[in-house]
């Protein structure tokens, strides 16, 4: 079965040009969505991907209609390949049912891995630079040292529970316990 997927980013955009191209490409069923591509979980896309079976092919008008990033795109295509489902992009002329198309996609996969490595290296370098300047990572503690001393004093009264103390400081019992262990 040949299945199409069309997506536009906003409710006022119209996917007709994509649908026309998908119909011309021979799609027997077309899933349409009006939703931003930033969200990984999209109802129509999820339904489309779930219904695909071995030997089927999914066609999109353009790569960016399917995924929000190169990494997501590669993950989706790898999943399709493992399930022996073909993929075609009309605008970029990519077709994983051919050996040339698979080669192009392997190159995309290598680029996604390279991009991930660069981001990781920059993150590590940034953290090291911050540490060298005396800055610590992570967020500010929920309870100050003064709050912890007050909480400890409150808990010395057997009539006051940890739940009450946590509510007084506007934190969870878990946060209160973690804070108490810091001292």
C-alpha positions in Angstrom: 0.0 0.0 0.0 1.2 3.5 -0.8 0.4 5.9 2.0 0.8 9.7 2.1 1.4 12.1 5.0 0.7 15.8 4.6 1.3 18.4 7.3 0.9 22.2 7.6 2.0 24.1 10.7 -1.0 26.3 11.4 -4.8 26.0 11.2 -5.0 28.7 8.6 -2.6 27.0 6.2 -4.0 24.6 3.6 -2.4 21.2 2.8 -4.1 20.9 -0.6 -0.9 21.3 -2.7 0.7 18.5 -0.7 -2.4 16.3 -1.0 -2.5 16.9 -4.8 1.1 15.9 -5.1 0.6 12.8 -3.0 -2.4 11.7 -5.0 -0.4 12.2 -8.2 2.3 10.0 -6.7 -0.2 7.2 -6.3 -1.1 7.4 -2.6 -4.0 5.2 -1.8 -4.6 6.7 1.7 -3.4 10.2 2.9 -3.1 11.3 6.5 -3.4 15.1 7.0 -2.4 17.2 9.9 -2.6 20.8 10.9 0.0 21.0 13.7 3.4 22.4 14.3 6.3 20.1 13.5 8.0 20.9 16.8 5.9 18.3 18.6 7.2 14.8 18.1 3.9 13.3 19.0 1.4 14.0 16.3 -1.9 12.0 16.2 -2.2 11.6 12.5 1.5 10.8 12.0 1.4 8.2 14.8 -1.7 6.6 13.3 0.0 6.6 9.9 3.2 5.0 11.1 1.3 2.4 13.1 -0.8 1.2 10.2 2.2 0.7 7.8 3.1 -2.9 7.1 6.0 -4.7 5.5 6.1 -3.8 1.8 4.2 -0.5 2.2 5.6 2.8 1.3 5.0 6.2 3.0 5.4 9.3 0.8 5.7 12.9 2.0 5.8 16.1 -0.1 9.0 17.3 1.7 11.2 16.0 4.4 10.4 18.7 6.9 6.7 17.7 6.8 7.7 14.4 8.5 10.2 15.4 11.2 11.3 18.4 13.2 15.0 17.6 13.1 17.5 15.5 11.2 17.8 13.3 14.3 14.0 12.6 14.4 13.9 12.1 10.7 16.7 9.5 10.8 15.0 7.7 13.7 11.7 7.5 11.9 13.3 6.3 8.7 15.4 3.7 10.5 12.3 2.4 12.2 10.6 2.2 8.8 13.6 0.3 7.3 13.6 -2.2 10.2 9.9 -2.8 9.5 10.7 -3.1 5.7 8.6 -0.1 4.9 9.7 2.2 2.1 10.0 6.0 2.3 9.8 8.6 -0.4 10.1 12.4 -0.3 8.8 14.0 -3.5 10.6 17.4 -3.3 14.0 16.0 -2.4 13.7 12.9 -4.7 14.6 10.5 -1.9 13.5 6.9 -2.2 14.7 4.4 0.3 13.2 1.6 -1.8 16.2 2.1 -4.1 19.9 1.5 -3.4 20.7 5.2 -4.2 18.0 6.4 -1.8 19.3 4.2 1.0 22.8 5.6 0.4 21.5 9.1 0.8 19.8 8.2 4.0 22.9 6.6 5.4 24.7 9.9 4.8 21.8 11.7 6.6 22.3 9.3 9.5 26.0 10.0 9.7 25.3 13.8 9.6 22.8 13.5 12.4 25.3 11.6 14.5 28.0 14.2 13.7 25.6 17.0 14.7 24.8 15.2 18.0 28.5 14.9 18.7 29.2 18.6 18.0 26.4 19.6 20.4 27.7 17.3 23.1 31.2 18.6 22.7 30.0 22.3 22.9 28.0 21.5 26.0 30.9 19.8 27.8 33.2 22.7 26.8 30.7 25.3 28.1 30.3 23.4 31.4 34.0 23.2 31.9 34.4 26.9 31.1 31.7 27.8 33.7 33.3 25.5 36.3 36.7 27.2 35.7 35.0 30.5 36.5 33.6 29.1 39.7 30.0 28.5 38.6 28.2 25.4 39.5 25.6 23.7 37.3 22.1 22.9 38.3 19.3 24.9 39.7 19.2 26.9 42.9 18.2 24.8 45.9 14.5 25.0 46.9 15.4 25.7 50.5 18.1 28.1 51.7 20.4 27.2 54.6 18.3 29.5 56.8 15.1 27.6 55.8 16.8 24.3 56.6 17.8 25.5 60.1 14.2 26.7 60.7 12.8 23.4 59.4 15.1 21.5 61.7 14.0 23.6 64.7 10.3 23.0 63.8 10.9 19.3 63.5 12.4 19.2 67.0 8.8 19.6 68.2 7.2 16.1 68.1 3.8 17.6 67.5 4.9 19.1 64.1 5.0 16.6 61.2 7.3 16.7 58.1 4.2 17.2 56.0 3.3 20.4 57.9 6.9 21.7 57.7 7.1 20.9 53.9 3.7 22.8 53.4 5.0 25.7 55.4 8.0 26.1 53.2 6.1 25.3 50.0 8.1 22.2 49.1 7.4 18.5 48.8 8.3 16.1 51.6 11.0 14.6 49.3 12.6 18.1 48.8 12.4 18.7 52.5 14.2 15.4 53.3 16.8 16.0 50.6 17.4 19.5 52.0 17.7 18.2 55.6 20.3 15.7 54.3 22.4 18.5 52.8 23.4 19.7 56.3 
